[in-house]
Amino acid sequence: MVRRNLFLISSSKVHGYEYLQHSREALTDFFKKHNVTKVLFVPFALFNYDKYTKKVGDVLTSWGFEVEGIHRKEDPVEAVRKAQAIYVGGGNTFLLLKLLYEKNLVEAIRERIFSGEAVYVGSSAGTNVATVSIKTTNDMPIIYPPTFDALGLVPFNINPHYLDPLPGNTHHGETRQQRIEEFHHLNKTPVVGLREGTCLLVEDDKITLLGDFNARLFMKSQPPAEVPPNSDMSFLLRQ
């Protein structure tokens, strides 16, 4: 059994909800189950670290959890090694991964999560970097990370904000499905398309899809499959 406890959100912002509110019950339960009282927030996917940390902190504090920004720590690696929960926020995935490598946080986060001593929360870009690689992100490559290899906390990729083609849309560019199929021409890693308002709960060797909508699963050389809410997707950990 591989020890890991992850809460991987498609997006913090969902239509019809205030910031993070769509995941409040499940995320609060996740933190309480693992005795989390303090969250280390990683804001490196955006540029105004204080503003971003405050935005997330205002929400989580109102739920009863203390939040501190890793950018305020003199030694970020040591902060990770002491963290109860590591929350990596969304923004630009390329920028985020570059800074995680520059600050020597990739291996530090992996060690802390796989030891079972901390839990991981990712949203959007933070969810992307929890996977095998960032090759299935939707973001523009505004900067070069040293590699596309990510944290590898799970052995598959995710496409957050997964969108279906709109009926009657006159745009004839590539759909998300087509882009993921292009990825599978050159890669065999499974990809989970996470629609807005959904997330993956990973508990050691078990994965559960949470939320009100299906996920869309892409496996190389297989047709895409719709996965309904509350489905057990643990087979992805054995790929």
C-alpha positions in Angstrom: 0.0 0.0 0.0 1.3 3.5 -0.9 0.5 6.1 1.7 -1.0 9.3 0.3 -4.0 11.5 1.1 -4.9 14.0 -1.6 -7.8 16.2 -2.4 -7.6 17.3 -6.1 -10.0 20.0 -7.2 -10.8 21.0 -10.7 -11.3 24.6 -9.8 -11.7 26.9 -6.8 -14.3 29.0 -8.7 -17.5 27.3 -9.8 -20.5 29.0 -11.2 -23.2 29.6 -8.6 -20.9 29.3 -5.7 -18.6 31.7 -3.7 -14.9 30.9 -3.8 -14.2 27.3 -2.7 -17.7 26.9 -1.4 -18.6 24.0 -3.7 -16.0 21.8 -1.9 -16.6 23.1 1.6 -18.2 20.0 3.1 -15.9 17.5 1.5 -12.7 19.5 2.1 -13.6 20.2 5.7 -14.3 16.5 6.3 -10.9 15.7 4.7 -9.0 18.1 6.9 -10.8 17.0 10.1 -10.3 13.3 9.3 -6.6 13.9 9.2 -6.5 16.2 12.2 -5.4 19.2 10.2 -5.6 22.5 12.0 -3.1 24.5 10.0 -2.6 24.7 6.2 0.5 25.7 4.4 -0.6 27.5 1.2 1.6 27.6 -1.9 0.7 30.6 -4.0 3.4 30.3 -6.7 1.1 29.8 -9.7 0.1 33.5 -9.5 2.1 36.7 -8.9 0.7 38.5 -5.9 1.5 36.0 -3.2 0.1 38.0 -0.3 -3.2 38.7 -2.0 -3.7 35.1 -3.1 -2.8 33.7 0.3 -5.3 36.1 1.9 -8.1 35.1 -0.5 -7.7 31.4 0.4 -6.9 32.1 4.0 -10.1 34.2 4.5 -12.2 31.2 3.4 -10.3 28.5 5.2 -10.1 30.6 8.4 -13.8 31.0 8.4 -14.1 27.2 8.3 -11.8 26.9 11.4 -8.4 26.3 9.8 -5.3 28.5 10.2 -3.5 29.4 6.9 0.1 30.5 6.4 1.8 31.3 3.1 5.0 29.4 2.3 6.4 32.5 0.6 6.6 34.1 4.1 8.8 31.3 5.4 12.5 31.8 5.7 13.1 28.1 4.8 10.3 26.8 2.5 11.7 23.3 2.5 11.6 23.1 6.2 8.1 24.5 6.2 7.0 21.7 4.0 8.7 19.1 6.3 6.7 20.4 9.2 3.3 21.0 7.4 0.1 19.2 8.4 -1.5 20.1 5.0 0.0 21.5 1.8 -2.4 23.4 -0.4 -1.1 24.3 -3.8 -3.3 26.8 -5.5 -4.2 27.4 -9.1 -2.9 29.8 -11.7 -0.3 29.1 -14.4 1.0 25.5 -14.2 4.3 26.2 -16.0 5.2 29.0 -13.6 4.1 26.9 -10.6 6.2 23.9 -11.6 9.3 26.0 -12.4 9.2 27.6 -8.9 8.6 24.3 -7.2 11.8 23.0 -8.7 13.7 26.3 -8.1 12.8 26.2 -4.5 13.7 22.5 -4.1 10.1 21.7 -3.1 9.3 18.9 -5.5 11.1 16.1 -3.5 10.2 17.7 -0.2 6.5 17.6 -0.9 6.7 14.0 -2.3 8.5 12.9 0.9 6.0 14.6 3.2 3.0 13.2 1.4 4.3 9.7 0.9 5.3 9.5 4.5 1.7 9.9 5.4 2.6 12.8 7.7 0.8 15.5 5.7 -2.1 15.7 3.3 -2.1 17.5 -0.1 -4.8 19.7 -1.6 -4.5 20.9 -5.2 -6.7 23.2 -7.2 -6.4 23.6 -11.0 -2.6 24.1 -11.5 -2.1 22.6 -8.0 -3.9 19.6 -9.2 -1.9 19.4 -12.4 1.4 19.3 -10.6 0.2 16.5 -8.4 0.2 14.1 -11.4 2.8 12.5 -13.6 3.4 15.5 -15.8 1.9 18.8 -16.8 1.5 17.8 -20.4 -2.3 17.9 -20.2 -2.6 21.4 -18.7 -4.7 24.0 -20.5 -2.3 26.8 -19.6 0.0 28.8 -21.8 3.7 28.1 -21.4 4.6 31.6 -20.2 7.9 30.4 -18.8 10.1 27.3 -19.0 10.1 24.8 -16.1 13.2 22.5 -16.1 11.0 19.6 -17.0 7.3 18.7 -17.5 7.6 15.9 -15.0 5.5 16.8 -11.9 5.2 15.6 -8.3 3.9 12.1 -9.3 1.7 11.7 -6.3 -0.6 9.7 -8.6 0.4 7.7 -11.7 -1.9 9.4 -14.1 -2.6 12.9 -15.5 -5.6 15.2 -15.0 -7.1 17.8 -17.2 -8.8 20.3 -14.9 -11.6 22.5 -16.2 -12.5 19.8 -18.7 -15.0 21.2 -21.2 -17.4 19.5 -23.6 -18.1 21.1 -27.0 -21.1 23.4 -26.9 -23.9 22.4 -29.2 -24.2 24.8 -32.1 -20.8 26.4 -31.4 -19.3 27.7 -34.7 -15.7 27.4 -33.4 -14.0 24.6 -35.3 -10.7 24.4 -33.3 -9.6 21.4 -31.3 -11.7 20.2 -28.5 -10.3 19.1 -25.2 -11.0 15.5 -26.2 -8.9 16.0 -29.4 -6.0 17.5 -27.5 -6.0 14.7 -25.0 -6.1 12.2 -27.9 -3.0 14.0 -29.4 -1.3 13.5 -26.1 -2.1 9.8 -26.3 -0.4 9.5 -29.7 2.9 10.0 -27.9 2.1 9.0 -24.3 0.3 6.1 -22.6 -0.5 7.9 -19.2 -4.3 7.8 -18.5 -5.9 11.2 -18.3 -8.9 12.2 -16.1 -10.9 15.1 -17.4 -12.3 16.8 -14.3 -15.3 19.0 -15.0 -15.9 22.1 -12.9 -17.4 21.2 -9.5 -15.7 17.9 -9.3 -12.6 16.6 -7.5 -10.7 13.4 -6.7 -10.3 12.1 -3.2 -7.3 9.9 -2.9 -6.8 7.9 0.2 -3.8 5.6 0.1 -4.8 3.1 -2.7 -8.4 4.3 -3.1 -9.7 7.1 -5.4 -13.3 8.4 -5.3 -14.8 10.9 -7.7 -16.6 13.6 -5.7 -19.0 16.3 -7.0 -22.2 16.6 -8.9 -20.9 15.8 -12.4 -19.3 13.0 -14.3 -15.6 12.9 -15.0 -14.3 11.8 -18.5 -11.7 9.2 -18.5 -9.2 8.8 -21.4 -7.1 5.7 -21.8 -4.7 5.2 -24.7 -6.3 3.3 -27.6 -9.7 3.2 -25.9 -12.8 5.3 -26.4 -13.4 8.0 -23.7 -15.6 6.8 -20.8 -18.0 8.8 -18.6 -17.4 8.2 -14.9 -20.4 9.1 -12.6 -20.0 10.8 -9.2 -19.0 8.7 -6.2 -17.4 6.1 -8.5 -14.4 4.2 -7.3 -11.5 5.0 -9.6 -8.8 3.1 -7.7 -7.8 1.1 -10.7 -6.0 4.2 -11.9 -3.5 3.7 -9.2 -2.5 0.3 -10.6 -1.8 1.4 -14.1 
